[in-house]
Amino acid sequence: MNRWKDSIKKIIALELPLLGAILYTLLYAWLWFKVYYPNYVLLKLKFYINGHILVMGIYVVLLLFFMTTYGGLKVGYLKPVDVILSQMFALLAVNVITYFEDSLMRNWMLPIWPMVRCTLQQILVSIVWVYFSDAVYKKAFPPSKLILIHGERPIGDILHKFSTRPDKYKVIETIDIADGIDAIKGRILEQKKPVVLWDINVSDRNKLMKFCYENSIRIYLMPKIPDVLIAGSAQLHLFDTPLFMTREYALTFNQRLIKRTIDVVCAALLLLITSPIFAVTALLVHFYDGGPVFYKQTRCTIGQKEFKIIKFRSMRVDAEKDGVARLASQNDDRITPIGAFIRKVRIDELPQLINILSGDMSFIGPRPERPEIIAQYVEEMPEFVFRMKVKAGLAGYAQIYGKYNTTPYDKLKLDLTYIQSYSVWLDLKLMLLTLKILLRPESTEGISEGQITALKNDVKQDE
């Protein structure tokens, strides 16, 4: 009986985000029937029941599409604030599309303020519903208790990562691989808890993976670079055994052509739309200290080809007077007050639309690095050059799913995940998600001291 109760609780917790989508649709239905549809009736345009069902159906489909894309249904998996932001962007996107769709049916622009009020009401309901759903989810799914199996590398970093999500995970025990495979297997069977495999050699890792799979124990695996390459490979069925293929070229000709077309069209449109912001920012940057508006810097793109990236200047004119390239750090005193603001909201990146039009960059791709910094990374991590198999991007997988201060090794794995999993749809999805990270302050945090020197420890994972 208790098992049935637990199952029902889990089903309810998982379906609450969908019920939220129904609530948002009901608010739109009120707007439709009370405000917009009467406008049609005045013009002698009447809908039968199937017409109303179609209007509501289109709204639901669009809402679920954007909520799925932004992660608005991932209650319990993402933090409540992230889910609310995701749902907010989804609601804004759907309501803008729906407003123009409804206006098109009326053959003239509908009053916009009712839609604005409806959107604000939906956002308020979203805030309440997400926190309620998150509380129910936590009741139904308490934090997973984990066993961390590690090698020689210090485990402070990985323990910190798990500690940032105490509602989802709790590491209850750590075991050194030096204790021996047999002893570890015995401990796993005693605990019967999910296992995290962290920084252990491939031979031991494979043994433990097979053992856990055999005994139906969940595994959390921190991938090595070859794992990322294999995960994005094509599976072939040429004979009676699976065959994985990784391509020598990251993107096909057709993919490159479509990607370039999207880049040119979107960059031109965005330059036009943001031209007022562009002009105001240029004036503020110049009049603050009389220095140049733009900051040009040598970066590397596909094939390590060098180009000059263009950004609004956010630092003092003499920020690198000694000629030494340095990444921005936390509380960097070289950043001007104007620069701090435009960096926070990412306005400093706007001039890179010119780089996209010129063909040096793409909208989505690994962020371009300086030649000097690449040289530092390659000394300890030769695989860093793999990320330059595609054109550098204004935003990348590592920026969307990581932070500014994510370690270079983790950024590399994220960028390789993008390269190996590339599709036009993935690019479009990441372009939509880029809007969301503008409101995540942690995505612009600076590099803390010691991260570059910690790179040596990161690379040991692949040895």
Long-range contacts (C-beta under 8 A, 24 or more apart in sequence): 6-140, 9-139, 9-140, 10-140, 10-141, 12-136, 12-140, 13-75, 13-76, 13-133, 13-136, 13-137, 13-139, 13-140, 13-141, 14-137, 16-75, 16-129, 16-132, 16-133, 16-136, 16-137, 17-67, 17-72, 17-73, 17-74, 17-75, 17-83, 17-133, 18-73, 19-129, 20-87, 20-125, 20-126, 20-129, 20-130, 20-133, 21-60, 21-63, 21-64, 21-67, 21-73, 23-125, 23-129, 24-63, 24-91, 24-122, 24-125, 24-126, 25-56, 25-59, 25-60, 25-63, 27-118, 27-121, 27-122, 27-125, 28-56, 28-59, 28-95, 28-98, 28-118, 28-122, 29-56, 30-118, 31-114, 31-115, 31-118, 32-56, 32-102, 35-111, 35-114, 36-102, 36-106, 36-110, 36-114, 39-106, 39-110, 39-111, 40-105, 40-106, 43-106, 43-107, 45-105, 45-106, 58-98, 58-101, 59-94, 59-98, 62-93, 62-94, 62-97, 62-98, 63-90, 63-91, 63-94, 66-90, 66-93, 66-94, 66-432, 69-429, 69-432, 69-433, 70-432, 70-433, 70-436, 75-130, 75-133, 75-134, 75-137, 76-133, 76-134, 76-137, 76-138, 76-141, 76-167, 76-168, 77-168, 80-130, 80-131, 80-134, 82-440, 83-130, 83-134, 84-126, 84-127, 84-130, 85-436, 85-439, 85-440, 86-436, 87-123, 87-126, 87-130, 88-123, 88-126, 89-432, 89-435, 89-436, 91-119, 91-122, 91-123, 91-126, 92-119, 93-432, 95-119, 95-122, 138-167, 143-167, 143-168, 143-169, 143-170, 144-168, 144-169, 144-170, 144-193, 144-194, 144-218, 145-170, 145-172, 145-193, 145-194, 146-170, 146-171, 146-172, 146-193, 146-194, 146-195, 146-196, 146-220, 147-171, 147-172, 147-173, 147-174, 147-175, 147-187, 147-188, 147-191, 147-193, 147-194, 147-195, 147-196, 148-173, 148-174, 148-175, 148-196, 148-198, 149-174, 149-175, 149-177, 149-184, 149-195, 149-196, 149-197, 149-198, 149-200, 149-208, 150-174, 150-175, 150-176, 150-177, 150-198, 150-199, 150-200, 151-176, 151-177, 151-198, 151-199, 151-200, 151-201, 152-199, 152-460, 153-198, 153-199, 153-457, 153-460, 153-461, 154-457, 155-198, 155-199, 157-454, 158-196, 158-198, 158-199, 158-222, 162-196, 171-196, 177-201, 177-204, 181-207, 181-208, 184-208, 185-211, 188-212, 188-215, 188-217, 189-215, 192-217, 193-217, 194-218, 194-219, 194-220, 195-219, 195-220, 196-220, 196-221, 196-222, 197-221, 197-222, 198-222, 199-460, 199-461, 222-461, 223-413, 224-461, 224-462, 225-383, 225-386, 225-412, 225-413, 225-416, 225-462, 226-462, 228-413, 228-416, 228-417, 228-420, 229-416, 229-420, 231-417, 231-420, 231-421, 232-416, 232-417, 232-419, 232-420, 232-421, 233-420, 246-420, 249-389, 250-389, 250-390, 250-419, 250-422, 251-390, 251-422, 255-422, 255-423, 255-424, 258-424, 259-362, 259-424, 259-427, 260-359, 260-362, 262-363, 262-424, 262-427, 262-428, 263-356, 263-357, 263-362, 263-363, 264-356, 264-357, 266-363, 266-431, 267-353, 267-356, 267-357, 267-363, 268-357, 270-353, 271-353, 271-354, 271-357, 274-350, 274-353, 277-347, 277-350, 278-350, 278-351, 281-312, 281-342, 281-347, 281-350, 282-312, 284-338, 285-312, 285-313, 285-338, 285-339, 285-342, 288-336, 288-337, 288-338, 289-316, 289-317, 289-336, 291-316, 291-317, 292-317, 294-351, 297-370, 298-370, 298-371, 299-368, 299-369, 299-370, 299-371, 299-392, 300-368, 300-369, 300-370, 300-371, 300-374, 300-388, 300-392, 301-360, 301-361, 301-368, 301-388, 301-391, 301-392, 302-388, 302-389, 302-390, 302-391, 302-392, 303-388, 304-371, 304-374, 304-385, 304-388, 306-371, 307-355, 307-360, 307-361, 307-368, 309-352, 309-355, 309-360, 309-361, 309-368, 310-351, 310-352, 310-354, 310-355, 311-348, 311-349, 311-351, 311-352, 312-342, 312-347, 312-348, 312-350, 312-351, 313-339, 314-338, 314-339, 314-340, 314-342, 314-343, 314-348, 315-339, 325-370, 325-372, 325-373, 327-373, 327-446, 327-447, 327-452, 328-404, 328-446, 328-447, 329-446, 329-447, 329-448, 329-449, 330-405, 330-445, 330-446, 330-447, 330-448, 331-446, 332-446, 343-444, 344-441, 344-444, 345-438, 346-438, 346-444, 349-394, 352-394, 353-394, 355-394, 356-394, 360-391, 360-392, 361-391, 361-392, 361-393, 361-394, 362-390, 362-391, 362-392, 362-393, 362-394, 363-393, 363-394, 363-395, 363-427, 363-431, 364-393, 364-394, 364-395, 364-396, 364-397, 364-418, 364-427, 364-430, 364-431, 364-434, 365-390, 365-391, 365-392, 365-393, 365-394, 365-396, 365-418, 366-390, 366-392, 366-393, 366-396, 366-397, 366-398, 366-415, 366-418, 366-419, 367-392, 367-393, 367-395, 367-396, 367-398, 367-399, 368-392, 368-393, 376-452, 377-408, 377-455, 380-455, 380-456, 380-459, 381-408, 381-409, 381-412, 381-455, 381-458, 381-459, 383-412, 383-462, 384-408, 384-412, 386-412, 386-416, 386-419, 387-412, 387-415, 387-416, 387-419, 389-419, 390-419, 390-422, 394-434, 395-430, 395-431, 395-434, 395-437, 396-430, 397-430, 399-434, 399-437, 399-443, 400-430, 400-433, 400-434, 400-437, 402-443, 403-442, 403-443, 403-445, 404-443, 404-444, 404-445, 404-446, 404-447, 405-445, 405-446, 405-447, 405-448, 405-451, 407-451, 407-454, 407-455, 407-458, 408-451, 408-452, 408-455, 408-458, 409-455, 409-458, 409-459, 409-461, 410-458
